[in-house]
Amino acid sequence: MLVTCLFDLNHRHPNGGFRTADEYLSMFSWIQRMSMPTLIFVDPHLVDRVKSQLSIDQSTKAVDQCIVVPLSVEQLPAWRRFKKQPSLTAANSKVSKYPEYSAVVTSKAHLLARAAAHPSVPEDTPMVWVDVGSAHIGSVSPKQYAHDVQWHLEQSVQQDRITAVLIFPTAPADYENLTEYLQAYWARIGGGLLIAPPNQVTWLEQTLDEYNSRITQQTQMRVLEEQLLSMITVEHPDRFRYVYGGHYAHTANMRVATSSLDSLISCFYKLRWLANRTADDEENMYSREGLRMLDYLLQSLRSGPEGTGVQYSPREVTAILIDGLRLTYRRNVALATRLGKVLHYAYCRKRSIRQLLKDDDDLADMLIELGIDLETDRSSDVLQSEDAELIWSVL
């Protein structure tokens, strides 16, 4: 069940810089075209407009597939909490000065749980939160996004993990000074997409509510749900799995990397760095996610630029290979050796790559441990591997 909401904050604050109801209704039409069973929470004065819009496009069977639930911002528990504490300040510039906005963006897990409890929703239904504003990027078609969401939904249920958007990894040391962290960082976990298996929906709502109450009391600030998720995912790593990308750029990166490559590589670099700063075993959360992201990036290379419109630069590919080697050389020797051989091949044949590797003593030592000497060209059989041939063609 896909869940979203449409609250008319512009109606309450015409000069607040919020999108108009017309703009949100237009965006909701994109979600309609995903053709998935949907439950939408709607400001009461917009219910008739939403229902009218649903009846326009009969080809998607939107009326049959969409449950419209009237709900005002003032009915949200987060709003009631903020109303009781009018002295709370916004944590940073991304947290609106208007408490109604804060209430909406810290209520996604609550709305998932509320949708799951709706009498028209079958028991044990997996829940998918999609921001109605996801449509404003337009990076993929609604049909493609629905297909990708369905794939991740199946993975979430199979693994019994919540799927969230990883923008940049967080370590416990990052928020030792909680106030400074909340003032400095907006979203390391994106809230535009959340997928929860049936038995995780209540846990997610209760955990976010507990963190929100505790941190609000401790800091006297209103915060974003994404900020809380960046800490919850660190402290409960076995509850989560990820898609990658920016707040909304994930829509184009659901299965392979097709956009925001610099951001993805920065995320992978930080995962590798954190993995190597902590335990060496694969059970370490940063090792586990780093290995998964490495596989994702290599799968993206295997998919190739054709058909995706993506052009990987030699520097981007080299960064993936080097950080992949650093991550795997004590964790997956076979994969590290494969990556090292491709780097060796490139080192011997491409001047720009040689320059990148030449002064990296640590990397040379790692390769020696794997039986690879950069200065000895014994890599003529490397391209027998289809993966290596593809990577070389990109380099």
Secondary structure, DSSP 8 states (H G I E B T S, - for coil): -EEEEE--HHHH-TTS----HHHHHHHHHHHHTT---EEEEE-GGGHHHHHHHHHH-GGGTHHHHEEEEE--GGGSHHHHHHHH-TT-EESSTTS-SSHHHHHHHT-HHHHHHHHHTSTTS-TT--EEEE-GGGGGT--S-HHHHHHHHHHHHHHHHHHT-EEEEESS---GGGGSSHHHHHHH-S-SEEEEEEEE-GGGHHHHHHHHHHHHHHHHHHH-EE--HHHHHHHHHHHSGGGEEEEESSTTGGGG-SSS--S-HHHHHHHHHHHHHHHHHS--STTSHHHHHHHHHHHHHHHHHHH-STTTT----HHHHHHHHHHHHHHHTTT-HHHHHHHHHHHHHHHHH-HHHHHHHHT-HHHHHHHHHTT--TTS---TTGGGSHHHHHHHHH-
